[in-house]
Amino acid sequence: MSAVKNFYNKNVPTKNLITSISGIILSVVAILTFVGLITTDQGAVITTQIGVMIPAVTVLIEAVTSIILMFKATDGT
């Protein structure tokens, strides 16, 4: 399995993309904590909030997509 397929697998795009975005955001928080721009307490709070926000954003995207598809989708026949 190649590195590109591990980062973004077309067979399960939502799961891999969310995992990749979460990993990038958490890496940035870890770097900011290591450099000293934020404290470890702030880093812990940010990490917790990211864990709450990622599923909420996913549900929001799904809701908007379903509304768009209700009005724009056409039958395949």
C-alpha positions in Angstrom: 0.0 0.0 0.0 1.4 3.3 -1.0 1.8 6.4 1.2 -0.8 8.3 -1.0 -3.4 5.5 -0.5 -2.8 5.6 3.3 -3.3 9.4 3.3 -6.4 9.4 1.1 -8.2 6.2 0.1 -10.9 6.7 -2.6 -12.8 3.7 -1.3 -13.5 5.4 2.0 -12.8 9.1 1.4 -14.7 10.6 4.3 -13.1 8.5 7.0 -9.5 9.0 5.7 -10.0 12.7 5.0 -11.4 13.4 8.5 -8.6 11.4 10.1 -6.0 13.3 8.1 -7.4 16.7 8.9 -7.6 15.8 12.6 -4.0 14.6 12.6 -2.8 17.8 10.9 -4.7 20.0 13.4 -3.5 18.1 16.4 0.1 18.2 15.1 -0.1 22.0 14.8 -1.4 22.1 18.4 1.5 19.9 19.6 4.0 22.1 17.8 2.6 25.3 19.2 2.7 23.7 22.7 6.3 22.5 22.2 7.4 26.0 21.0 5.7 27.6 23.9 3.2 29.7 22.1 0.4 28.0 24.1 0.5 26.3 27.5 -0.1 22.6 28.0 -3.4 23.4 29.7 -4.5 25.4 26.6 -3.3 22.6 24.4 -5.4 20.1 26.3 -8.5 22.3 26.0 -7.9 22.8 22.3 -7.5 19.1 21.8 -10.7 18.3 23.6 -12.6 20.9 21.6 -11.2 19.6 18.3 -12.5 16.2 19.3 -16.0 17.7 19.6 -15.9 19.9 16.6 -14.7 17.4 14.0 -17.9 15.2 14.3 -20.1 18.2 14.4 -18.6 19.6 11.2 -19.0 16.2 9.6 -22.7 16.2 10.4 -23.1 19.8 9.2 -21.5 18.9 5.9 -23.8 15.9 5.5 -26.9 18.0 6.3 -25.9 20.7 3.7 -25.1 18.0 1.1 -28.5 16.3 1.7 -30.4 19.6 1.3 -28.5 20.4 -1.9 -29.2 16.9 -3.3 -32.9 17.2 -2.5 -33.2 20.1 -4.9 -30.5 19.5 -7.4 -30.3 15.7 -7.9 -31.8 14.1 -10.9 -32.7 10.5 -11.6 -30.2 8.3 -13.3 -32.6 7.1 -15.9 
